[in-house]
Every structure is written in structure tokens, then in C-alpha cells.
């Protein structure tokens, strides 16, 4: 009886390890790109795998403000902005698509998207 339980536990452990390895390889295989959006419109899309040296992109806001987006091979960040709260600057660098950088006063969004184009996989709640 103990041997069967031990075998079942080992099978589940091996299956869970294999799933983690396969999922981590799949995420790394997709090329990431950074998108800079204002009012939902893509201003610039940058393929991060083609970045050899880090550089800055300054995005001018409609009301005269600005955001400076710092681009590296590993991710993006907002390095400077003249918005009052500077929450976008304090968010730091993002390298995955979990959380975008948002500057509400300038209506700016900086996000990471996969190389597949960011299409919808599924729709729920219908």
C-alpha cells in the first residue's frame, strides 16, 4: 500500500515538473515587443530582440507634457516624465506582459506583447 502511494506521488511530481519546464520554454520562445500607446492608438512598436544598445524614446503629450521611455533588450521603463504623480516612473522596468506601465495624466500605456501579435486566445462570460 505504501509503495503504491509513493509511486502515485512520484508520477504527479514528474508530471508537474514536466509541465513547468514546457511552459517556461514556450514563454521564452516567443519574441517580445514593446508597444507605446496613447489613447489606445499604437504610437510605436519595438522588437526587443533587435535592441543591441539601450536607448530612450520621448513621447510628447497633447497638453505639452512628456514621457521618456527607456528601451533595453530585457524590457522597458519610463525613466522620466513631467506628470504630477510620477507613478509611471516609479513602476520600474517591465519585461513581461503581466502589468503595463500607465501614465493617466498623459493617457500613455507602455506594454509588452508577444511576437504572435497579442491576439485573443479565448472569450469568457458569454
Secondary structure by P-SEA (a helix, b strand, c coil): caaaaaaaaaaaaaaaaaaaaaaaaaaaabbbbbbbbcccccccccccccccccbbbbbbccccbbbbbbbcccccccccccccccccccccccccccbbbbbcccbbbbbccccccccccccccc
